[in-house]
Amino acid sequence: MATPDGNEEIVRRLMDLFASTLHHQAACLEGLGLTYAQAKLLWRLKPGELLPLRELARRIGVDPSNAAAVVDQLTERGLLASRRSEHDRRVRLIRLTGPGVRARRQLVARMSDHPALESLSAARRADLLEILREVA
């Protein structure tokens, strides 16, 4: 059922944008040699942060055991460092390494270079950002 205020078209266009973003994302991740889960973790962990594994898992929306597997993969690649908390040995603390910070910067730069956004003027991108801040 079509809505008079255009909600159906808005949702359809958002779905189209989401689909094109997935294609863009796949190309970016392939170029960086990252899986979706690895990229999501890198994206959500800010340079300089030292987070408990449980908090990092919450940020990426997965169970801590699933996050631990991704952390192990990225640790093996030298992109993350992991250590036990001095105050509670059960807590695993995670941070980006220097190479991890660089990989995160590359990820953000490549993902931000989205063709749909590049076609907009700076003023229209600012308008879109304002709208997205209101609804997201």
Secondary structure, 3 states (H helix, E strand, C coil): CCCCCCHHHHHHHHHHHHHHHHHHHHHHHHHHCCCHHHHHHHHHCCCCCCEEHHHHHHHHCCCHHHHHHHHHHHHHCCCEEEEECCCCCCCEEEEECHHHHHHHHHHHHHHHCCHHHHCCCHHHHHHHHHHHHHHC
